[in-house]
């Protein structure tokens, strides 16, 4: 499978850069160069300079006006979206392949083939299905891949073991807090660690509920995509195709919302380091700092 290039596309495209790189602009510059060569035959360097000044002036005026045209901006945005989607798809396919989940890859390939068939249907001027409608479905196939990656990543975690580790550490912290004559600084560190581990367990329980919703979404998305495909194939010339497709798409758009719920899943992971230090007491400062660092990472994402 092709590797994803290391360079990443910017979040917002450069309209001026797109104009300068556009094939029409490059052809215009090449044409100006050819005209300058022919002009140099009867007029010498004067002809070259004249053509160069005209070409430069035209290029500057075009650079000031064309990138601001709404139609040109729409074209650049669409091309940037297509490149970003292709880059994202390659990345996700590589990640799913690394997990070795052939079922997810086969399901995605089936959905992708359905979308390609719909592109052919959208090319028929007699139906109301547009290419933009099909591109929305192709976006959803990429969202499906992202959900697969999240689900496969979560499957590698051992939630029960993590809960047991957290419960043991909480019990150990609570036992140490009961010791009489505990220094104030050590008590504060122990209470901080206790609060962090309690919060981790609560988030872990919430994650388990959300993961159930994720698995349900992964099961439903291919069926809903098939539903859209059958709708278009059986009624390609329906006058209300746009409304029917929009209704079906609205049921598929939950993929993005579900994926957003799992952006902080790494924050639920627990360390498997020993509970006690060599002298038999828990290293409260290390535990508190570790839990606090994970909390900070999860909120910064």
Buried (B, 14 or more C-beta within 10 A) or exposed (E): EEEBEEEEBEEEBEBBEBBBEBEEBEEBBEEBEEBBEEBBEEEEEEBBBBBBEEBEEEBEEBBEEBBEEEEBBEBBBEEBBEEBBEBBBBBBBBBBEEBEBEEBBEBBEBBBEBBEBBBEBBEEEEBBBEEEBBBBBBBBBBBBBBBBBBBBBBEEBEBEEBBEBBEEBBEBBEEBBEEEEEEEEBBEBBBBBBBBBBBBBEBBEEBBEBBEBBBEBBEBBBEBBEBBBEBBEEBBEBEEBEEBBEEBBEEBEBBEEBBEBBEBBEBBBBEEEEBEEEEEBBBBBBBBBBBBEBBEEBEEE
